[in-house]
């Protein structure tokens, strides 16, 4: 097996120069850096990151704890995290907390036992035990999508104003009974999107009717039940807003099961655009979140925290885009 000394001899440089190229600890002239990389490739040298971690107390690894990785929204966040992590020279360890506080605590403990340098976490609706553990162990952590308080680094999309825009758009179409299928109670995304729904109603001069807001628990099955409930009201809504992409699927399933369609029987607008929303009939009017940018921003915040552990925590909010299609009843 080739050693660092072998690489140095092959490239005609010192071992220290090879180390600087591998660890990015000092600028190296491009021609010299290229020669070292050619030598590494030709000799099949593999850098011993474990040995380096024993010296530096750093493993050059980041832990990612995100539930429902199969959800297109979180899949794109993962892609943003992975690309930025790789570019920074870090490896990535992934766990699924299942949006369950007990499992979430086990997941972050597992990552901590693997000696990750820091973590990126999408917290559950009750993250208290997990936060206590991270605080006690002083683990550098960035929270994404769901906020947990100004004492932490965190990044998410804007929620309230984009939701208000969806509601305002439906009101402009003449709808006065606009329902909302809300996400899991306790999540900051749910709280903010419900607030945005109420803001949109108020700006349109419409009253808030509690019976038109039903929890879908951020899942397709929950949204399907919620939509059936709304359709069974004495005065069903004429328009519906879903608070994430999974719940949009559930709402559409309920409409189909009852022989209804959007927008003919009910106008529909959703929070969360996704790649195949354009393939639905009708095409879905949606709020598009900057998912990959959220993932990349989380990595940037974590690297800043690792470089400067004492800096003040930051909260980043990234803007969303209104994607106007036909499910709201407009000409697509």
ZADRENTI-555713 format. One record per residue: x, y, z of N, C-alpha, C, O in turn. Coordinates in pm, whole numbers, plus 50000, padded with zeros to 5 digits. Example, Ala and Ser with C-alpha at 12.3 -4.5 7.8 and 13.67 -1.06 7.14 Angstrom:
# residues 2
513194943150780512304955050780513204967050780514244966850846512854977550708513674989450714512905000350787513415011450804
# end
This chain:
# residues 332
500854988150000500005000050000500885012450000501825013450080500605021949912501405033949900501285042650024500235043250088502385049250057502415058350172502535072650124502755075250005502395082150219502555096150183503985098950134504195107350046504965091850193506345093550148506505088850004507245095049927505825078049966505875073149828505335083649732505905086149626504215089849772503615100349689504595112049674504755117449564505225115849783506165127049779507315124249684507685132849604507905112049691508995108449600508535108449455509245113249367507355102949431506835101849294506585115549234506805117749115506125124949318505815138449269507015147749275506975158749219508095143449341509285151949353509095163549447509635174349425508305161249555508045171749654508305166149793508625154349808508165174649894508335170150032507055163750082505975165850028507205155750190506015149850253505105160750306503885159450303505705171550356504905182750409504015188650300502865192350326504555189650178503745195050068502575185850035501465190550011502825172850035501725163250012500655165150119499465165050089501085166750244500135168650353499305181250334498105181250359499955192150289499225204650267498185203050155497095208650163498535195450051497585193149942496395185049993495245188249962496665174650069495595165850116494685172750217493475170650216495265180950304494505186550416494135201150399493485206950485494565207150287494265221250259494695230250374493985239450412495865227350429496365234950544497235246650504497555255150587497645247350377498455258450328498345259150177498265248650112498325271150119498255272149973499455265349907500585266549953499175258349798500215251449721500065255649575498955256749523501195258149508501135262449368500345252249285500495240249304499515257049192498675247849112499455236649045499005225249045500635239748987501395229348918501855218649017501835206748985502275222949136502715213349238501535205049287501635192949306500405211949309499215204849354498795194249252498435183049289498845197849124498475188249019499425176349017498995165048999500715178849037501695168049037501445158349151501565146249136501075163849267500775155349382499525146949354499495135049386498525152849294497285145449266497515134549162496935123649171498345137449064498685127148964499395115549032499115103849003500315118649122501045108149195500095099849280500215087549287499155106549344498165099349426497375089649340497175078049378496935094249222496145085649133496975074049081496495062649076498205076749041499025066248981499455055749083499595043949049499665059949208500085050449312498895044149386499065034449460497685049749365496515044449435496555047349585496095039449666497135058949620497265062449762495895066149819495115073249755495615061249941494385064650014494765071850142495525066750223494195083950158494515092050276493895085750400492715082150399494665084450505494185078350631493495088950715494125095150801492205091050691491475101350766491305097650911491205106450997491275084550943491155080451082492395084551161492275089851272493575082251104494795086151173494845101151193495265106051298494415108551091494415123151103493455127551213493775136951287492295121051225491325125151325491865123151466491485130551558492745113251486493335111051618494265122451656494445125451774494855128751556495775139851582495025152951600495335160851688494025155251515493355168251513492075168751595491535179551616491575157351641490265156451709489125160251616488025163351662489365160151488488335162551388488255150451296489275144651260487045146551260486865134951171486535138951029486425130450940486385152151006485975157050873484685150250829484535146650712483765148550923482465142550891481365151050953481555157351056480225150950887479035158350932477875148550941477705140050854477075149651046475895141351061474655148651013474475160551040473795141650940472535147250891471385139050945471305127050919470495145351020469325138551077468065144851018467625155451062467495138150919466315143250848465345131850828465725121150781464075134050864463045123850845462495124450703462645134450633461865113350662461155112750533462055116850417461695125550338463245110650410464175114050304463585111050166464065116250066462535102550161461885099450034460995110849986460605111249869460655120250076459865131950037460705140449943461845143849976460175144149824460975151949729461585164549788462685168449751460865170949881461405183049943462685179950020463695186750002462635169750105463815166350184464895159650098466085160650129464485152849991465475147249899466325158249838467545156849827465695169249799466435180349741467285187349846468395191949815466795188349969467625193750077468865185050094469975190150106468665171950094469795162750107470805164849996472005164650020470325166949873471235169149761472075181749783473265181949752471435192149836472165204349865473205202449974474315207549965472825194850079473765191850187474925183550135476085186550163474615173050059475655163850012476665170949923477875169249939476165178949828477075185749736477995195349810479195195849782477455202949904478265212649977479225205750072480355210450091478795194750133479665187250223480855181550147481995182650193480585175550031481645169749950482615180449903483835178449906482085191749861482935202649813483855207649923484985211849896483385207350047484195212050160485145201350211485925203950303485105189350152486025178850192485565170750312486385164450379484275170850339483715163350451482945151150400482435151050288482855141050484481965129850457480655132150530480575140650619479625124550493478285126750546477715113850602477695103650534477255114350727476565103150790475095107050805474785117950851474185097950765472765101350759471965092050850472165079950850471055097950928470115090151009468715095750988468545107250949467705087551014466305091551001465675091751140465455081051198465365103551194464755104351327463275100551330462685099451438462665098651214461255094651201460295104751264459175101151300460725117251278459875127551338459315123251473458215127251511460065115151544459655109951675460695114451778461875111451762460295121551883461265127051979462195116552040463385119052056461665104952074462505094552134463525089252034464705087552066463065086651913463965081651809464965092451769466125089651738464495104851771465365116251738466545116951833467675119151790466305115251962467385115452061468375104252035469595106252042467865092352004468755081051974469595084051850470775080551844468985090451751469675093251626470835102951647471935100651597470605113851722471695123451742472765117551835473945120751821472365109151929473375102352012474255093351926475465092651946473635086451831474395077651743475405085651662476565081651649474965096951607475885105351531477015110451620478175110851578476665114351742477695119351834478705108451867479905111151877478235096151885479145084951913480075082351796481185077351814479635085851675480495084151557481475095751542482215096551444481465104751638482405115951646482325125351525483345130151475481105127751478480985137751372481415151351426481275154051545481955159751338482395173051381481215182151412481335191251494480095179751348478895187651371477705180951308477845171051236476505186251336475285180151286474385190351220474395202251254473585185451124472505192951063471235184951089471145173251053470245191251154469075183951202467785191151163467675203351179466825183551111465455188551096464675183551216464285171951219464435192051317463915187351445462455183151440461705187251351462075174851536460675170751551459865181951614460385192751640458595179251638457725189151701457985190551850457525200151912458705181051910459015181552053460485177952073460805167052120461395187152038462815183752035463545186052167464775185952168462835187952277463465191852403464595182852448465675187652481464365169752448465395160352495466605160652403467745160052450466375161552275467475162252180468295175052199469525174652195467605186352220468315198952241469135198552370470265203552373468575192652475469315191252601470615183452580471665187152633470535172752502471715164452477472765172352399473945172152435472355179152294473295186652212473935197952291475125200752276473125204652374473655215452457474665210152559475735215852579474305199152621475175193452726476495188752667477555190352728476445182852548477645177552484478365187952398479425185352342477765199852389478365210752311478665206452167479765208752116477685200452103477835195951965477455207451871476325212251878478345211851783477975222151686476835216951597476975206551533475725224251595474545219451524473845230751452473755241951503473345227851333472495237051257471155230151236471095218551197470075237451261468725232151240468185237551109468335249351078467545228651033466985233050906465505229950894464995220650956464845237850814463405236750784462535240850901461655249350886462765234951020461975238251139462865245851237463985241651265462355256951290463135265351381462925260951525461865256051562463975262951607463895258751748464225270151844464165268051965464575281851795464865293051884466115300451841466995294751776466195313051878467275321651831468635318351890469635324251850468705309051984469985305352045470785295851956471895291851992470215292151842470855282051755471005287351613470265296151570471985281851542472085284151398470955276351330470725264651362470275282751235469145276051170468855282651037469145294351015468265274850948467945279850815466635273750769466395261850787465795281950708464505277150659464035286450548464645296750521462945282550486462305291250387461365300950457460945298550570461035311650389459945320250435458655312150430458435304450336457805313650530456565305850536455305314550535454365311750461455305324950617454055332450637453635340050513452495338550467454515348250457454145356350341453765347950219452785351150153454515337250187454105328950072452735322350091451955321449997452455317750214451135311850238450045322450223448985319750166450295334250275449315345150260449055348150113447925351450076450085346950031449905349649888448995339249822448175342649737449155326549861448265316249807446805319349840445925318549755446575322749967445205325750011444665338049938443525338149892445485348449927445055360549858444705357649713443735363149660445485349149649445215345849509443855338849494443105341849401443555329749584442265322949579441115332649608440055331749547441355341849701440325351849731440075360749610438935364549583441135364149538440975372249417440165364949311439555371349224440155351649317439355343749225437885343149268437065336949201437565349849379436175350549424435805340649534434645340049573436765332949583436485323149689436415329949825437275337949861435385326549899435215332150034435305321350142435495324550260435185308750103435365297750197436605289750154436525280250076437725294050206439025288250170439505280050290439685285350399439715267250268440135258350377441645256350373442305258550271442175251950487443595248850499443765235050562443185232250667444555226750499444995214350563446395216950617447365218350542446485217750750447715221950816448605209950847448165198450844449875212950876450845202550905450825198051050449875200851124451865190951089451965185551224451975196651327452805205751317451075196351426451085206751531452425206751605453005196251633452895218751637454135219951711455335223451626456325228651677455275220451496456375224151408456295239051375455195244551358457425245551367457425259851334456845262251195456195272451173457075253051103456515254550969454995254850974454355262650904454415246251057452955245951071452445258951130451515265051077453045263251239452625275551307452685287451212451765295551207453775288551138453955300051050453025299550930452545309950884452765287750878451885286950762450425289250801449655295050723450045284950919448695288150968448585303250988447565309250953449625309451043449625323951058449515330850922448795340850909450215325650822450125331350689448735329850628448245338850560448105318550654446725316350609445805326850669444975332750599445945329250798445095339150865445385353250813444475361350798446655356050786447015369150732446395371150594445865381850564446455360650511445865361550378444365364150384443835372250307443675357350475442235359650492441965374050533441105380750477442715378650634442495392150685442735402650577441975412250564443795400850499444095410550394443025410550285442825420650217442345399150269441265398250170439915402350228438905402250158439895405850357438655409750421437745397950452436535399650463438305386050466437525374050494437695369950640438775371550696436635364750702436745360450842437505347250853437515339150760438135345150967438775332450997437735323051055437085326251154437575311450993436605301551039437365289051084437895281751000437425286351215438215275051266437845261651203438705252951189436575259951165436165247051110436775244250973436725232950924437365254550911437985252650780439475249850789440145248650686439995248550910441405245050929441465231350995441005229651108442035221650925442075207850975443515202750967444205205050868443955195951072445305190251074445405178350978444565169350980446425178650894446725167250809447965159850854448365149850794448595165050964449785158751023450915156650923451735147550938450965165150822452065165450725452175152850641453205150550578451125144550639451175131850568449995130650471448945136950490450195122550368449135120650268447875114650329446765119250301448025104550414446855098050473446085107750561444855107850560446805115850638446135125650723445385136050642444285140050678445985140350531445335150250446444135144350375443145151450351444205131650341443045125150277441855125150372440735128250333442125121550498441035121850598440525136050619439315138250628441435145550625441045159550647440175164650532439205171850555440525160950410439745165450294438345159350296437375166250267438245146550330436915140350342436075147650448434875149850429436715151450558436005158750663435495172050610434335175750632436335179350539435935192350486434815191050384433895199250380434885180650302433835178550202432505174850266431445176750206432555169550389431335165650458430675176750538429625174550597431275188750541430675199850613429365204050547429165201950427428475210050625427215215050569427475225050457426775225350356428525233150478428935242550373430405239850343431285246050403430675230850251432075227550221432805239550162432185248450105434115239750176434895250550114434855249249963434625238549908435105260449897435205260249750436655260549704436945258649586437545262849799438975263249767439755257049882439335257749998440885251049849441665243849949443145246849931443665247049819443815249250044445265251050045445855239750128445415237250240446845232950074447545222450148448925227550187449575234650110449365223850309450565230050366451865222650338452915227150381451825211450266453065205550213452715196050099451545193450071453755190950032453495183149910452845169649938452015164949859453215163150050452595150250082451095151950103450305143550060450705162750169449275164950194448535168750067447325166450056449225174549971448595177149841448155164049776447065163149721449015153949784448675140749728447445135149797446545129949731447395136149931446235131050005444955138149967443915131849954445035151349951443845159049912443345154849775442145153349754444255153049681443855148749547443245134749549442305131949474443775126049634443205112549645441775113249697440915105849648441515121849795440155123249849439205128949745438065124349733439655138849669438805144549565438455133849461437305132749418439445126149422439195115649322438235105149377437345100549306438425101249503437585090849563436125095049572435235086549573435865108049579434485112949589433965117949455432905124349448434685115149349434225118949216434375133749187433725138949097435225140549263435435154849241436795157049177437635148049170436985169349131438265172649068438605187149098437745195049136439875190449081440325204249092440715208948951441345201548876440345221248917439635231148997438125231048976437425239549031437605221548897436185221648864435285221648985434345229548992435575212749083434745212049203435365219249322434665223449414436655220649321437345227749429438685232949378439495225349324438905245849395440205251449360441255246249458440955243949575442475244349410443525238549494444825246149473445225248849359445485249449583446825255449579447625249149692447075245749796448925247649672449695240149771451025246849804451625253849722451465244649926452795248649968453715236849941453425225649985454795239149871455755229049825455495225749679454515219049645456355230549595456355225849457457245213449451458095211649537457055205149353457925193449336458005190249189457165194749111458985182649150459335181249009458205175948924458105179348806457325167648982456255161948900454925169148919453895164348870454925180648990453685188549003453225193548867452035195948845454185195048776453865199948643453195189248558452655192148451453225176548605452655165548528451225162248568450545154548500450745168148680449375165548723448385172248629448715181748558447185167048630446085173448557444975176648656444285167448700444775189148691445485200848637446885202448696447215196348798447685210548631449005213748684448825222048810447955230748817449665219448910449415224649045450015238449067451205240649045449185247749111449655260749158450305258649295449695252649384451525263549311452275259949432453275270749472453645279349393453695269849598454835277349647456065268249638456065257249693457075272949569458305265049554459335269749655459725281449657459775260449740460815263549836462205261249775462365252249692463195269049816464555267249762465275255949836466215258249911464825243649812465245232249894466755230149893467375229049999467345229549775468785227049768469575238349832470605236149896469085250549814469765261949875469695261250027470635265150096468585256250080468475254550225469525244750274470195247350374469685233450203470695223650241472105229450235472905227550326472395236750126473725242650111473975253150218475075254050272472955261150248473115271650350473365265550488474115271050568472725254150516472935247450644474385242950659474975244450766474955237550551476365233550555477245245750577478195245250655476945256750507477725268950524477705274050667478725278150721476515273850728476405278250868477215269250960477855274051054477175256150934477895246851021479405248651006480125248451106479885250450885481325252650865481775265650933482865266350989480925275850926481235288350996481305286051147482175291551215480395278151198480375275151342481625267251382482215269851487482035257651300483235249951331484475258751328485405256751407484495268451236485655277451227485675287651339486745292151380484505291351389484415301751494483335297651594482205302351585483665288851689482665283451781481965293851867480875291251918482565305551885482015315451977481195326351908480705335451974481035325351777480285335951709478805335251745478305324851788478115346451726476675347051758475885338151662476215337351544474845331351712474025322851624473275330951520472945342651543473005324751407472325331551298471125323451251471135311151252470085330551211468925324351148468805329851006468715341950986468805320850908468665324850768467285320650719466845309450741466615329850652465325326750587465475329550438465845340550398465185319450358465345320750214463995322950147462995317050188463945331250044462665334249978462135322549896462905314349845460815322049884460135311949802459645318349673459695330549657459175310049581458645314849454457195310149437456865298849473456345318749384454955315349354454915309649212455255316549116454485297149200454435290449069452975289349028452225281349085452575297248930451175298448892450845288548780451355289548669449955278948814449505269348714447975269048711447345279348733447365257548686445925257548661445035252448771443815254048761445575246248877444695240048977443915250149061442975246449131444305262849054443585273349127442375278349050441595286249102442235273648928441095277948847441425288248742440555292148665442665292548738443105302248637443475295048508443665282848507443565302748401444075297048277445555294048296446325302948333445925281848272447315277448297448285284348202449485281848208
# end
